[in-house]
Amino acid sequence: MDRFAGQASLEWWANREICLEKYGIDITVTVDEVGTWRATGRHANVLDTTQQEGWDFLMEMDPHFSVVFPGEDNGGILMRVFEAEDGTLTLMEVPNGDGSVNITFDLP
């Protein structure tokens, strides 16, 4: 695959068994000659208030999502997601699938 343009979903997994949220996206992926992924996209639908709050929370906590293409079941490719102010998403493949981060936050 040199280029794919279509729909996919971003899934945020708490662990190997629990997917907390899925977001539909319109995505364009290109792969260069050495196999490096470059992907951009946008949410397929405008997020309602609750979805937007969930998205913002997950992005702040840990912006690593699995991108899952049509016809695939649970799994996908682990990506770090960056969101521009205009809503454009940039996805970068996580080397060796290592999306682990240390998170510290205060609970009320």
PyMOL commands that place a pseudoatom at each C-alpha (Angstrom):
pseudoatom trace, name=CA, resn=MET, resi=1, chain=A, elem=C, hetatm=0, pos=[0.000, 0.000, 0.000]
pseudoatom trace, name=CA, resn=ASP, resi=2, chain=A, elem=C, hetatm=0, pos=[1.516, 3.323, -1.055]
pseudoatom trace, name=CA, resn=ARG, resi=3, chain=A, elem=C, hetatm=0, pos=[-1.575, 5.384, -0.306]
pseudoatom trace, name=CA, resn=PHE, resi=4, chain=A, elem=C, hetatm=0, pos=[-4.948, 4.883, 1.320]
pseudoatom trace, name=CA, resn=ALA, resi=5, chain=A, elem=C, hetatm=0, pos=[-7.739, 7.447, 1.550]
pseudoatom trace, name=CA, resn=GLY, resi=6, chain=A, elem=C, hetatm=0, pos=[-10.957, 6.499, 3.267]
pseudoatom trace, name=CA, resn=GLN, resi=7, chain=A, elem=C, hetatm=0, pos=[-12.429, 5.865, 6.659]
pseudoatom trace, name=CA, resn=ALA, resi=8, chain=A, elem=C, hetatm=0, pos=[-10.932, 4.223, 9.713]
pseudoatom trace, name=CA, resn=SER, resi=9, chain=A, elem=C, hetatm=0, pos=[-11.441, 4.404, 13.439]
pseudoatom trace, name=CA, resn=LEU, resi=10, chain=A, elem=C, hetatm=0, pos=[-9.233, 5.521, 16.280]
pseudoatom trace, name=CA, resn=GLU, resi=11, chain=A, elem=C, hetatm=0, pos=[-9.585, 3.277, 19.311]
pseudoatom trace, name=CA, resn=TRP, resi=12, chain=A, elem=C, hetatm=0, pos=[-8.289, 4.114, 22.779]
pseudoatom trace, name=CA, resn=TRP, resi=13, chain=A, elem=C, hetatm=0, pos=[-7.508, 0.959, 24.733]
pseudoatom trace, name=CA, resn=ALA, resi=14, chain=A, elem=C, hetatm=0, pos=[-7.142, 1.004, 28.525]
pseudoatom trace, name=CA, resn=ASN, resi=15, chain=A, elem=C, hetatm=0, pos=[-5.576, -2.459, 28.319]
pseudoatom trace, name=CA, resn=ARG, resi=16, chain=A, elem=C, hetatm=0, pos=[-5.682, -5.449, 25.967]
pseudoatom trace, name=CA, resn=GLU, resi=17, chain=A, elem=C, hetatm=0, pos=[-9.302, -6.155, 26.848]
pseudoatom trace, name=CA, resn=ILE, resi=18, chain=A, elem=C, hetatm=0, pos=[-11.013, -2.800, 27.369]
pseudoatom trace, name=CA, resn=CYS, resi=19, chain=A, elem=C, hetatm=0, pos=[-11.542, -0.280, 24.582]
pseudoatom trace, name=CA, resn=LEU, resi=20, chain=A, elem=C, hetatm=0, pos=[-12.771, 2.931, 26.215]
pseudoatom trace, name=CA, resn=GLU, resi=21, chain=A, elem=C, hetatm=0, pos=[-13.721, 4.793, 23.051]
pseudoatom trace, name=CA, resn=LYS, resi=22, chain=A, elem=C, hetatm=0, pos=[-13.802, 4.644, 19.256]
pseudoatom trace, name=CA, resn=TYR, resi=23, chain=A, elem=C, hetatm=0, pos=[-13.833, 7.653, 16.947]
pseudoatom trace, name=CA, resn=GLY, resi=24, chain=A, elem=C, hetatm=0, pos=[-14.573, 7.469, 13.232]
pseudoatom trace, name=CA, resn=ILE, resi=25, chain=A, elem=C, hetatm=0, pos=[-12.101, 9.412, 11.100]
pseudoatom trace, name=CA, resn=ASP, resi=26, chain=A, elem=C, hetatm=0, pos=[-11.552, 10.265, 7.468]
pseudoatom trace, name=CA, resn=ILE, resi=27, chain=A, elem=C, hetatm=0, pos=[-7.899, 9.433, 6.891]
pseudoatom trace, name=CA, resn=THR, resi=28, chain=A, elem=C, hetatm=0, pos=[-5.222, 9.667, 4.236]
pseudoatom trace, name=CA, resn=VAL, resi=29, chain=A, elem=C, hetatm=0, pos=[-2.174, 7.450, 4.709]
pseudoatom trace, name=CA, resn=THR, resi=30, chain=A, elem=C, hetatm=0, pos=[0.989, 7.420, 2.645]
pseudoatom trace, name=CA, resn=VAL, resi=31, chain=A, elem=C, hetatm=0, pos=[3.915, 5.067, 3.058]
pseudoatom trace, name=CA, resn=ASP, resi=32, chain=A, elem=C, hetatm=0, pos=[7.347, 6.051, 1.778]
pseudoatom trace, name=CA, resn=GLU, resi=33, chain=A, elem=C, hetatm=0, pos=[9.939, 3.771, 0.188]
pseudoatom trace, name=CA, resn=VAL, resi=34, chain=A, elem=C, hetatm=0, pos=[11.369, 2.728, 3.571]
pseudoatom trace, name=CA, resn=GLY, resi=35, chain=A, elem=C, hetatm=0, pos=[7.964, 1.936, 5.043]
pseudoatom trace, name=CA, resn=THR, resi=36, chain=A, elem=C, hetatm=0, pos=[7.453, 5.076, 7.153]
pseudoatom trace, name=CA, resn=TRP, resi=37, chain=A, elem=C, hetatm=0, pos=[3.790, 5.957, 7.686]
pseudoatom trace, name=CA, resn=ARG, resi=38, chain=A, elem=C, hetatm=0, pos=[2.479, 9.466, 7.301]
pseudoatom trace, name=CA, resn=ALA, resi=39, chain=A, elem=C, hetatm=0, pos=[-1.186, 9.985, 8.048]
pseudoatom trace, name=CA, resn=THR, resi=40, chain=A, elem=C, hetatm=0, pos=[-3.549, 12.891, 8.402]
pseudoatom trace, name=CA, resn=GLY, resi=41, chain=A, elem=C, hetatm=0, pos=[-7.245, 12.985, 9.018]
pseudoatom trace, name=CA, resn=ARG, resi=42, chain=A, elem=C, hetatm=0, pos=[-10.278, 14.552, 10.612]
pseudoatom trace, name=CA, resn=HIS, resi=43, chain=A, elem=C, hetatm=0, pos=[-13.145, 13.279, 12.709]
pseudoatom trace, name=CA, resn=ALA, resi=44, chain=A, elem=C, hetatm=0, pos=[-15.715, 11.818, 10.311]
pseudoatom trace, name=CA, resn=ASN, resi=45, chain=A, elem=C, hetatm=0, pos=[-18.522, 13.497, 12.262]
pseudoatom trace, name=CA, resn=VAL, resi=46, chain=A, elem=C, hetatm=0, pos=[-18.646, 16.538, 14.479]
pseudoatom trace, name=CA, resn=LEU, resi=47, chain=A, elem=C, hetatm=0, pos=[-18.223, 15.409, 18.078]
pseudoatom trace, name=CA, resn=ASP, resi=48, chain=A, elem=C, hetatm=0, pos=[-21.060, 16.260, 20.436]
pseudoatom trace, name=CA, resn=THR, resi=49, chain=A, elem=C, hetatm=0, pos=[-20.243, 17.846, 23.798]
pseudoatom trace, name=CA, resn=THR, resi=50, chain=A, elem=C, hetatm=0, pos=[-19.840, 14.531, 25.630]
pseudoatom trace, name=CA, resn=GLN, resi=51, chain=A, elem=C, hetatm=0, pos=[-17.708, 13.015, 22.872]
pseudoatom trace, name=CA, resn=GLN, resi=52, chain=A, elem=C, hetatm=0, pos=[-15.543, 16.154, 22.718]
pseudoatom trace, name=CA, resn=GLU, resi=53, chain=A, elem=C, hetatm=0, pos=[-14.977, 16.078, 26.475]
pseudoatom trace, name=CA, resn=GLY, resi=54, chain=A, elem=C, hetatm=0, pos=[-14.003, 12.395, 26.258]
pseudoatom trace, name=CA, resn=TRP, resi=55, chain=A, elem=C, hetatm=0, pos=[-11.684, 13.077, 23.312]
pseudoatom trace, name=CA, resn=ASP, resi=56, chain=A, elem=C, hetatm=0, pos=[-10.007, 15.978, 25.114]
pseudoatom trace, name=CA, resn=PHE, resi=57, chain=A, elem=C, hetatm=0, pos=[-9.559, 13.876, 28.257]
pseudoatom trace, name=CA, resn=LEU, resi=58, chain=A, elem=C, hetatm=0, pos=[-8.001, 10.949, 26.381]
pseudoatom trace, name=CA, resn=MET, resi=59, chain=A, elem=C, hetatm=0, pos=[-5.732, 13.227, 24.343]
pseudoatom trace, name=CA, resn=GLU, resi=60, chain=A, elem=C, hetatm=0, pos=[-4.493, 14.902, 27.513]
pseudoatom trace, name=CA, resn=MET, resi=61, chain=A, elem=C, hetatm=0, pos=[-4.059, 11.645, 29.405]
pseudoatom trace, name=CA, resn=ASP, resi=62, chain=A, elem=C, hetatm=0, pos=[-2.320, 9.660, 26.645]
pseudoatom trace, name=CA, resn=PRO, resi=63, chain=A, elem=C, hetatm=0, pos=[-2.615, 10.506, 22.928]
pseudoatom trace, name=CA, resn=HIS, resi=64, chain=A, elem=C, hetatm=0, pos=[-1.891, 6.946, 21.735]
pseudoatom trace, name=CA, resn=PHE, resi=65, chain=A, elem=C, hetatm=0, pos=[-4.687, 5.320, 19.754]
pseudoatom trace, name=CA, resn=SER, resi=66, chain=A, elem=C, hetatm=0, pos=[-4.924, 2.238, 17.569]
pseudoatom trace, name=CA, resn=VAL, resi=67, chain=A, elem=C, hetatm=0, pos=[-5.967, 3.054, 14.031]
pseudoatom trace, name=CA, resn=VAL, resi=68, chain=A, elem=C, hetatm=0, pos=[-8.222, 0.325, 12.667]
pseudoatom trace, name=CA, resn=PHE, resi=69, chain=A, elem=C, hetatm=0, pos=[-9.089, 0.124, 8.984]
pseudoatom trace, name=CA, resn=PRO, resi=70, chain=A, elem=C, hetatm=0, pos=[-12.315, -1.273, 7.507]
pseudoatom trace, name=CA, resn=GLY, resi=71, chain=A, elem=C, hetatm=0, pos=[-12.517, -5.053, 7.740]
pseudoatom trace, name=CA, resn=GLU, resi=72, chain=A, elem=C, hetatm=0, pos=[-10.079, -5.278, 10.656]
pseudoatom trace, name=CA, resn=ASP, resi=73, chain=A, elem=C, hetatm=0, pos=[-11.107, -6.394, 14.111]
pseudoatom trace, name=CA, resn=ASN, resi=74, chain=A, elem=C, hetatm=0, pos=[-9.537, -5.260, 17.379]
pseudoatom trace, name=CA, resn=GLY, resi=75, chain=A, elem=C, hetatm=0, pos=[-5.915, -4.490, 16.947]
pseudoatom trace, name=CA, resn=GLY, resi=76, chain=A, elem=C, hetatm=0, pos=[-4.770, -2.016, 14.417]
pseudoatom trace, name=CA, resn=ILE, resi=77, chain=A, elem=C, hetatm=0, pos=[-1.606, 0.006, 14.392]
pseudoatom trace, name=CA, resn=LEU, resi=78, chain=A, elem=C, hetatm=0, pos=[-0.550, 1.998, 17.438]
pseudoatom trace, name=CA, resn=MET, resi=79, chain=A, elem=C, hetatm=0, pos=[-0.255, 5.690, 16.592]
pseudoatom trace, name=CA, resn=ARG, resi=80, chain=A, elem=C, hetatm=0, pos=[0.451, 8.883, 18.466]
pseudoatom trace, name=CA, resn=VAL, resi=81, chain=A, elem=C, hetatm=0, pos=[-2.179, 11.462, 17.561]
pseudoatom trace, name=CA, resn=PHE, resi=82, chain=A, elem=C, hetatm=0, pos=[-1.582, 15.194, 17.351]
pseudoatom trace, name=CA, resn=GLU, resi=83, chain=A, elem=C, hetatm=0, pos=[-4.484, 17.596, 16.845]
pseudoatom trace, name=CA, resn=ALA, resi=84, chain=A, elem=C, hetatm=0, pos=[-4.055, 21.021, 15.277]
pseudoatom trace, name=CA, resn=GLU, resi=85, chain=A, elem=C, hetatm=0, pos=[-6.266, 23.938, 16.268]
pseudoatom trace, name=CA, resn=ASP, resi=86, chain=A, elem=C, hetatm=0, pos=[-8.231, 23.559, 13.020]
pseudoatom trace, name=CA, resn=GLY, resi=87, chain=A, elem=C, hetatm=0, pos=[-9.101, 19.944, 13.937]
pseudoatom trace, name=CA, resn=THR, resi=88, chain=A, elem=C, hetatm=0, pos=[-6.640, 18.282, 11.570]
pseudoatom trace, name=CA, resn=LEU, resi=89, chain=A, elem=C, hetatm=0, pos=[-5.221, 15.084, 13.044]
pseudoatom trace, name=CA, resn=THR, resi=90, chain=A, elem=C, hetatm=0, pos=[-1.661, 13.977, 12.372]
pseudoatom trace, name=CA, resn=LEU, resi=91, chain=A, elem=C, hetatm=0, pos=[-0.913, 10.343, 13.183]
pseudoatom trace, name=CA, resn=MET, resi=92, chain=A, elem=C, hetatm=0, pos=[2.598, 9.027, 13.728]
pseudoatom trace, name=CA, resn=GLU, resi=93, chain=A, elem=C, hetatm=0, pos=[3.304, 5.326, 14.017]
pseudoatom trace, name=CA, resn=VAL, resi=94, chain=A, elem=C, hetatm=0, pos=[4.758, 4.390, 17.398]
pseudoatom trace, name=CA, resn=PRO, resi=95, chain=A, elem=C, hetatm=0, pos=[8.106, 2.589, 16.980]
pseudoatom trace, name=CA, resn=ASN, resi=96, chain=A, elem=C, hetatm=0, pos=[7.889, -1.024, 18.103]
pseudoatom trace, name=CA, resn=GLY, resi=97, chain=A, elem=C, hetatm=0, pos=[4.304, -0.468, 19.215]
pseudoatom trace, name=CA, resn=ASP, resi=98, chain=A, elem=C, hetatm=0, pos=[5.506, 1.102, 22.488]
pseudoatom trace, name=CA, resn=GLY, resi=99, chain=A, elem=C, hetatm=0, pos=[2.856, 3.602, 23.485]
pseudoatom trace, name=CA, resn=SER, resi=100, chain=A, elem=C, hetatm=0, pos=[3.473, 3.354, 27.183]
pseudoatom trace, name=CA, resn=VAL, resi=101, chain=A, elem=C, hetatm=0, pos=[3.794, 6.586, 29.106]
pseudoatom trace, name=CA, resn=ASN, resi=102, chain=A, elem=C, hetatm=0, pos=[3.827, 7.557, 32.751]
pseudoatom trace, name=CA, resn=ILE, resi=103, chain=A, elem=C, hetatm=0, pos=[0.751, 9.516, 33.735]
pseudoatom trace, name=CA, resn=THR, resi=104, chain=A, elem=C, hetatm=0, pos=[0.178, 11.529, 36.893]
pseudoatom trace, name=CA, resn=PHE, resi=105, chain=A, elem=C, hetatm=0, pos=[-3.072, 13.295, 37.620]
pseudoatom trace, name=CA, resn=ASP, resi=106, chain=A, elem=C, hetatm=0, pos=[-5.005, 14.381, 40.694]
pseudoatom trace, name=CA, resn=LEU, resi=107, chain=A, elem=C, hetatm=0, pos=[-8.476, 13.118, 41.454]
pseudoatom trace, name=CA, resn=PRO, resi=108, chain=A, elem=C, hetatm=0, pos=[-10.945, 15.436, 43.173]
for i in range(1, 108): cmd.bond("trace and resi %d" % i, "trace and resi %d" % (i + 1))
show_as sticks, trace
zoom trace
